Amino acid sequence: MNKKEFINLLNMKINIPKNQLKIILDNAQELLVDLLLKGQKLNIKGFGSFSVKEKNERKYFNVYLNQVKLAMPKKVIVFKCNKKLI
């Protein structure tokens, strides 16, 4: 399901105009990104939690170059769903 389909589904369920739903969804997405960039965790009761995890640098083997390379440390977004959704 893409964003447009999700907005249409919400529109049928709660009867809020689509343009307002789009604005609400865009603002929620922007807020989520801002929280994660600051390193904060977002926990939505009954749904799950979003957080940022730091991955350490690691070695990997490049089969095309036949060399061992070093992958730099990075941050990844982690979503852990509520047990009710499993």
Steps between C-alpha positions, in 0.01 A plus 500: 500500500637840412438836661216599267314173562551539875355853490199374303443223756520748788262733318238225469540400865500838679356744243772765516580670167791341313702820483485535880595134545799552271613799708460302824690202361782720363537677835502170691771367267705817540469483879607133502807581291591793728470283813714226351765746383524628858550141619167482681271197503132506402274243664141472370294290741336203329706546182874497566809712550746678273859556606848560361773240543867560435682230305872459564755492222555155359713313252353345188640315201451644152486198270550703180817672621609203712575739787396548860337842545389699802137616526470826691277528809145614427161561656193298404131541582351211693128424529388251760134409467263434786455134596130526410593555132705182472 
